[in-house]
Amino acid sequence: MPKAEVGSTKWVGNKMKAKGLQRLRWYCQICEKQCRDDNGFKQHTMSEGHVRAMLLVGEDPKKFINDYSRQFQRDFLQLLKVAHGEKKVHMNNFYQQYISDKEHIHMNSTKWPSLTEFAKHLGREGLCRVEEGERGVEIAFIDDSAAAIQRKEEIKKQMQSGDGDVEARLLQQQIRRAKEAEKER
């Protein structure tokens, strides 16, 4: 059966059906193809394109697994940095946020067997603070970039030397407001 022409009503209908996340069971990471059911996935695995791609993977599977692992870790940390900064977040909730992007790298194509193992890896590498909380594993991004370190030092200096200055400025502002209020009366 031929594919629907781009722009046709059948094509639009198929795109609408494929919108959003489908079952992970019927996703081929190598081909980046999502199938709707078991039969569709079976047909995909027998297709010429999939067989060719799997032959390439079969030559050096570790290369592909390491590449997917590197991409997964990079995307995961980027989203963690942007979405939550250095705040603590529940690992499972954050993973749900990560997989809400339809184009994400699936964890079952990486070298980590579970989310907990991935969290332990991030902790060992010093990329995140990993703690066991009451609800489960909690992670927090560690921002050790030069800009972040400089920003923290500036804040620390302001807090140490500027305490008296800040209090004096606040006192002056209060006095000025009181005088203005008195003049208005």
N, C-alpha and C positions, 0 to 999 in steps of 0.2 A: 504494500500500500504506500503510495507516494506521500511525501511530507506536504503539509499545507503551505501554500504560498505566503510569503511574508506580506502582512497587511490584510490578508483575507479574513473573513469573519471566523473561519475555522481556526486560523492561526491565533487570532485574538482570544478565542475561547480556550484554546490549549494553553496560552500564556496565563490566562486568569486561573485556570485549574492548577498550574504549576507554581503559582504564586505562594510564597511562604515556605515554611519548613515541611518536609515530608519525613517519612520514617527513615532513620539512619540505616536500617537493615537493607534498604534498596538503593543505597548510594555508592557509586563507584568513584573513589577519590582520584584514581589514576586518570580516568577520562573526564572527571568532574561532571558526571551525569547522574541526575536524580531520576529514578524510575518510580512509577506510582504503585506498582504491585509486583508480586513475586514473578508472574509470567513476563512482565516487561523487563525485569532485571535478568531473568534467565535468557531472554532474547538478546539483551545487551551483551551478556557475557559470551554469547556465541557469535557476536558480530565480528567482522573482519578487523575493524578499527581497534576494538578492545583486545582481541587476540594479539595484534601487532604491538600494542602498548604493553601488554603483559610480558611479551617476549623481551622487550627492552628492559623492563623491570627485573625480569629473571636473570639477566646478565650481571647486574650488580644491585641486589635489593637493599644492601646497607646504605648505599649512596642515596637512594630515594627516601628511605626511612629517615636518615639523618637530615636530608633537605626538608622534608615535611616537619620534622621535629624543630628544626631551626626556625622555620616560618611560623609554626604554631606558637613557639615561645616568644618570638618577636612581636607578633600581632597581639598576643595575650598581654604582654607587658606594656605595650603601647596603649592599649585600651585601659588597662589598670592605671597607668600614669595619667592619662587624660581624664578619665571618668572619676577617679577617686583620689588621685594624688598620693599623699602619704598617710591617708586615713586607713584604719583597719576595716576590712570588709569580709563578710562570710564567703568562703571559697565557693561553695555550691551556688549561692545566689549570683556571685559574679560570673561563674561559668555559664549560668543560664543567660546572663546578659551577653556574654561573648558569643554563644551559639545562636543568638537571635539574628545575627547577620547570616543571610543565606549562603554567602560565599566564603564562610570560614573554613579553615583547615580542620578536619575531623580528628579527634584525639585518637581514634582507633588506627589512624595511619601514622602515628608517631611511635617512638620507642618507649613511651611511658604506658604501663598497663592500666593505670587508674589516675584519677584526679589527685588522690592523696600522694601517690608516688611523684607526681609532677610538682606538687607543693613542697615535698621534701627536697626535690632537686633544686627548686628555686631558693630554698633556705640554705642548702649546702653551698650553692654558688654565691650567696650573699646578695642576690637580686631583690629578695623580699624578706620581711620578717614574718615568720610562720609561727603561729601559736595555736595550741589546742584550747578552744573556748568551750563554753557550755553547750553550744549548738553544733559544734564541730570545728573544723579547721578554719582559722581566720588568717588572712594575709594582709600585709601592708607593703606598698612599694618603697624601696629605699632609693631616694634620689641622691646620688653621690656625684652629680655633675659639678663642674667647677662653678658655674653660675649659682647653683643651689647652695653650695657651701659658702660662697661669698655673701649671698643674701642672708643666710643664717647668721654669719659673723656680724654683718651690719646691724641686724636686729638685736643681737646680743649686746653690741657696743651701745646702741641707743638705749637699751634697757638699763645698762649699768651706769652710763654717764648721764643720761638724759632724765633720770627719775626726778631730780630736783628741778630741772628746767621745765619738765612737763607740768609738775605740780605748780610751779610759779606761774606758768602761762595760764593754766586753768584758773588759778586764783585771780590773776589780772582780768581775765575774761569775765569772771563772776562779779568783780568789783565794777567793771565798766558797765555790765548789764544792770547792776543795781543802781548806778548813778543815772543811767538813761531812764530807768523806770521811775526814779525819783523826780527827774525833770518833767516827765510826762504828767505826773500827778500835780 
